[in-house]
Amino acid sequence: MRLRVNGKEVEARPGALLLEVAEVPTLCHHPHTETRGLCRLCLVEADGRLVPACATEAREGMEVRTETEGLRTLRKTLLEWLFLTTDLAQAPDLLALMERYGAEPERWGEVPGRRGREVLKDNPFYLRDYAKCVNCRRCVDACGDGIMGVYALTLEGRGLLAHPTTPLDRPLPETPCVFCGNCIQVCPTGALRPLSMEV
């Protein structure tokens, strides 16, 4: 099928997502998990409507715009709030996006967030540093329906206090976790990382 992206005609296979035919920043999407449409960084304008590129299929004749002034402002604001509420020190891709969109988090002043949460070291293999978690949910999906199907991770809390954790907040060795490392592989911010990386 054929559609137009930013004024240029492109071809797409049936069932292709807009993310596959347009260059768009994203955070929650990962090719090996089913998490889609949560972060809103990949919103695009398709036939005059805002839709998440990671969860919207391309259609014949569709008109897609990826970098309108409104979309740039939206991404800038989302990135600023992520920076204010979360420690992004180990998230180089997000820091590069902040520079690309001219993010100025200081304009919002101080806001409550996840910074300052204690690092959890309850097993010999990796740690959970939720001060660096952006709630993309990749790890929960990789542990559950997306890859492993063991469900050793779940979500707890709401809003800025939401974060991945274990069922009943138990130590990882007391869960079905098999320490496969898939959650670490899909984490984009270093919230989950091997103990071998710690100095």
C-alpha positions as CSV (number, residue, x, y, z in Angstrom):
1,M,0.0,0.0,0.0
2,R,1.0,3.6,-0.4
3,L,0.7,6.5,2.0
4,R,2.3,9.9,2.5
5,V,4.6,10.7,5.4
6,N,5.6,14.4,5.8
7,G,4.6,15.0,2.2
8,K,6.6,12.0,0.7
9,E,5.1,8.9,-0.7
10,V,6.1,5.7,1.0
11,E,5.2,2.0,0.7
12,A,4.1,-0.2,3.5
13,R,3.1,-3.8,3.8
14,P,-0.4,-4.7,5.0
15,G,-0.5,-4.6,8.8
16,A,2.6,-2.4,9.2
17,L,2.6,0.0,12.1
18,L,3.2,3.7,11.4
19,L,6.3,3.3,13.6
20,E,7.7,1.0,10.8
21,V,7.2,3.5,8.0
22,A,8.0,6.8,9.8
23,E,10.9,7.9,11.9
24,V,9.4,8.7,15.3
25,P,10.8,8.8,18.8
26,T,9.4,6.2,21.2
27,L,10.0,4.9,24.7
28,C,7.6,2.2,25.8
29,H,7.6,0.3,22.5
30,H,10.0,-2.6,22.1
31,P,9.9,-5.2,19.3
32,H,9.9,-8.1,21.7
33,T,7.1,-7.0,24.0
34,E,3.5,-6.1,23.5
35,T,3.6,-2.8,25.4
36,R,2.2,-0.1,23.2
37,G,0.8,3.4,23.3
38,L,1.7,4.3,26.9
39,C,4.5,6.9,26.7
40,R,2.9,9.1,23.9
41,L,6.3,10.1,22.6
42,C,5.5,8.5,19.3
43,L,2.2,10.4,18.7
44,V,1.8,11.5,15.1
45,E,-0.8,13.3,13.1
46,A,-2.6,10.9,10.8
47,D,-5.4,12.2,8.6
48,G,-5.8,15.1,11.1
49,R,-6.0,13.0,14.3
50,L,-3.3,12.4,16.9
51,V,-2.5,8.6,17.1
52,P,0.3,6.6,18.7
53,A,2.6,5.4,15.8
54,C,3.4,2.2,17.7
55,A,-0.2,1.1,17.9
56,T,-1.7,2.4,14.7
57,E,-1.6,0.5,11.4
58,A,-0.8,2.2,8.1
59,R,-3.6,2.5,5.7
60,E,-3.8,3.2,2.0
61,G,-3.7,6.9,1.2
62,M,-3.1,7.9,4.8
63,E,-1.5,11.4,5.3
64,V,0.9,11.3,8.2
65,R,2.9,14.2,9.8
66,T,5.5,13.4,12.4
67,E,7.1,16.8,13.3
68,T,4.4,19.5,13.5
69,E,5.0,22.4,15.9
70,G,2.3,20.9,18.2
71,L,3.9,17.5,18.2
72,R,7.4,19.0,19.0
73,T,5.9,20.9,21.9
74,L,4.2,17.8,23.2
75,R,7.4,15.7,23.1
76,K,9.4,18.5,24.7
77,T,6.9,18.7,27.6
78,L,6.8,14.9,28.1
79,L,10.6,14.7,28.1
80,E,10.8,17.6,30.6
81,W,8.4,15.9,33.0
82,L,10.3,12.6,32.7
83,F,13.5,14.4,33.6
84,L,12.0,16.2,36.5
85,T,10.5,13.1,38.1
86,T,13.1,10.5,37.2
87,D,16.8,10.0,37.3
88,L,17.8,9.7,33.6
89,A,21.5,9.5,34.2
90,Q,21.7,6.1,32.6
91,A,19.2,6.8,29.8
92,P,21.4,8.3,27.0
93,D,18.6,8.0,24.3
94,L,16.2,10.1,26.4
95,L,18.9,12.7,27.1
96,A,19.6,12.9,23.4
97,L,15.9,13.4,22.7
98,M,15.8,16.2,25.3
99,E,18.5,18.0,23.4
100,R,16.8,17.4,20.1
101,Y,13.5,18.9,21.3
102,G,15.1,21.7,23.3
103,A,13.7,20.5,26.6
104,E,13.9,23.0,29.5
105,P,12.8,21.1,32.6
106,E,13.8,23.9,34.9
107,R,10.8,26.0,33.6
108,W,8.4,23.8,35.7
109,G,10.2,24.3,39.0
110,E,10.3,21.3,41.4
111,V,7.7,18.5,41.1
112,P,7.3,15.3,43.1
113,G,8.6,12.2,41.5
114,R,10.5,9.0,41.8
115,R,14.0,10.4,42.5
116,G,15.5,9.3,45.8
117,R,14.0,5.9,46.0
118,E,16.3,3.3,47.5
119,V,18.0,0.8,45.2
120,L,16.8,-2.8,45.9
121,K,19.5,-5.4,46.1
122,D,17.7,-8.6,47.0
123,N,19.4,-11.1,44.8
124,P,22.9,-11.9,43.6
125,F,22.3,-11.0,39.9
126,Y,20.8,-7.6,39.4
127,L,19.3,-4.6,41.2
128,R,16.1,-2.6,40.9
129,D,16.6,1.1,40.9
130,Y,13.1,2.6,40.6
131,A,14.4,6.2,40.9
132,K,15.4,5.6,37.2
133,C,12.1,4.0,36.2
134,V,9.9,5.8,33.7
135,N,7.0,3.3,33.9
136,C,7.4,2.2,30.3
137,R,6.2,-1.3,31.6
138,R,8.6,-3.1,29.2
139,C,10.0,-5.2,32.1
140,V,6.5,-6.3,33.3
141,D,5.5,-7.3,29.8
142,A,8.8,-9.1,29.1
143,C,8.4,-11.1,32.3
144,G,4.7,-11.8,31.6
145,D,2.9,-12.1,28.3
146,G,5.5,-10.6,26.1
147,I,8.4,-13.1,26.5
148,M,8.7,-15.3,29.6
149,G,5.3,-15.9,31.0
150,V,6.5,-16.2,34.6
151,Y,4.9,-13.0,36.0
152,A,7.6,-12.2,38.6
153,L,7.0,-8.5,38.1
154,T,3.8,-6.5,38.4
155,L,2.8,-2.8,38.7
156,E,2.0,-1.1,42.0
157,G,0.7,2.4,42.8
158,R,-0.8,5.1,40.6
159,G,0.4,8.2,38.8
160,L,3.9,9.3,39.6
161,L,4.0,6.7,42.4
162,A,3.4,3.8,40.1
163,H,6.3,1.5,39.6
164,P,7.1,-2.1,38.7
165,T,7.6,-4.4,41.6
166,T,7.2,-8.0,42.6
167,P,3.8,-9.6,43.6
168,L,3.2,-8.6,47.2
169,D,6.5,-6.7,47.1
170,R,8.4,-9.9,47.9
171,P,12.2,-10.3,47.3
172,L,12.9,-11.6,43.8
173,P,14.1,-15.0,45.0
174,E,10.7,-15.5,46.6
175,T,8.9,-15.0,43.3
176,P,8.7,-17.1,40.1
177,C,11.7,-15.2,38.7
178,V,14.2,-17.4,36.9
179,F,16.8,-14.6,36.5
180,C,16.7,-14.9,32.8
181,G,17.7,-11.2,32.3
182,N,15.0,-10.3,29.7
183,C,13.7,-7.5,31.9
184,I,17.2,-6.0,32.0
185,Q,17.5,-6.3,28.2
186,V,14.3,-4.3,27.6
187,C,14.8,-1.6,30.2
188,P,15.7,1.7,28.5
189,T,16.8,3.6,31.6
190,G,19.0,1.4,33.8
191,A,16.3,1.0,36.4
192,L,17.0,-2.7,36.1
193,R,20.7,-3.5,35.6
194,P,23.2,-6.3,36.4
195,L,25.1,-6.1,39.7
196,S,28.3,-6.6,37.6
197,M,27.8,-3.0,36.3
198,E,28.1,-1.5,39.8
199,V,31.4,-0.2,40.8
